[in-house]
């Protein structure tokens, strides 16, 4: 499957970023308030690496499956398909 590994790594980063999304505003506020470009870039890169690692951890511990199951419990279509009996 072409592009699978890239998509997998992107999903790790995206999940970590979505869980910690408010941190980016703190980093932006720090950059504006301090006007220290170098420190802001270092914080941004560290945040990106942390988001990737956190995303990998969330996939490994099964958090993603639990999150999807919560979504499925409240999805009408999934409820209907689970209750439907096929003959």
Phi, psi and omega per residue, in radians:
X1 nan 2.046 -3.073
X2 -1.315 2.276 3.084
X3 1.489 0.071 -3.094
X4 -1.090 -0.834 -3.103
X5 -1.098 -0.701 3.116
X6 -1.111 -0.771 3.122
X7 -1.127 -0.644 3.116
X8 -1.142 -0.803 3.126
X9 -1.158 -0.622 3.073
X10 -1.123 -0.691 3.133
X11 -1.196 -0.599 3.038
X12 -1.033 -0.887 -3.115
X13 -1.098 -0.790 -3.114
X14 -1.078 -0.722 -3.130
X15 -1.184 -0.763 3.084
X16 -1.094 -0.676 3.126
X17 -1.184 -0.682 -3.113
X18 -1.229 -0.565 3.127
X19 -1.254 -0.583 -3.091
X20 -1.969 0.629 -2.973
X21 -1.130 -0.489 -3.089
X22 -1.301 -0.299 3.129
X23 -1.118 -0.573 -3.130
X24 -1.090 -0.551 3.101
X25 -1.238 -0.625 3.068
X26 -1.120 -0.719 3.118
X27 -1.140 -0.736 3.106
X28 -1.115 -0.746 3.108
X29 -1.091 -0.723 3.092
X30 -1.050 -0.767 -3.131
X31 -1.108 -0.700 3.131
X32 -1.229 -0.761 -3.074
X33 -1.232 -0.656 -3.049
X34 -1.646 -0.402 -3.063
X35 1.015 0.431 3.121
X36 -1.749 1.702 -3.045
X37 -1.162 -0.736 -3.088
X38 -1.105 -0.823 3.141
X39 -1.144 -0.639 3.116
X40 -1.162 -0.715 3.087
X41 -1.130 -0.723 3.109
X42 -1.093 -0.767 3.086
X43 -1.088 -0.706 3.135
X44 -1.119 -0.764 3.116
X45 -1.164 -0.732 3.105
X46 -1.102 -0.678 3.106
X47 -1.134 -0.715 3.119
X48 -1.113 -0.763 3.116
X49 -1.130 -0.756 3.105
X50 -1.073 -0.706 3.124
X51 -1.090 -0.736 3.114
X52 -1.098 -0.822 -3.120
X53 -1.128 -0.753 3.111
X54 -1.080 -0.715 3.089
X55 -1.060 -0.742 3.089
X56 -1.082 -0.738 3.126
X57 -1.102 -0.751 -3.136
X58 -1.099 -0.629 3.071
X59 -1.198 -0.722 -3.074
X60 -1.182 -0.642 -3.080
X61 -1.496 -0.056 3.083
X62 1.564 0.206 3.131
X63 -1.098 -0.629 -3.095
X64 -1.140 -0.734 3.104
X65 -1.123 -0.709 3.118
X66 -1.128 -0.716 3.118
X67 -1.110 -0.718 3.123
X68 -1.174 -0.649 3.117
X69 -1.158 -0.658 3.056
X70 -1.077 -0.736 3.091
X71 -1.091 -0.759 -3.111
X72 -1.138 -0.585 3.140
X73 -1.077 -0.595 -3.075
X74 -1.730 0.037 -3.132
X75 -1.598 2.135 -3.085
X76 -1.051 -0.767 -3.109
X77 -1.067 -0.788 -3.133
X78 -1.121 -0.706 3.085
X79 -1.011 -0.817 -3.132
X80 -1.104 -0.729 -3.113
X81 -1.200 -0.623 3.121
X82 -1.229 -0.576 -3.123
X83 -1.501 -0.254 -3.107
X84 -1.314 2.402 3.103
X85 -1.833 2.187 3.122
X86 -1.659 2.368 -3.125
X87 -1.937 nan nan
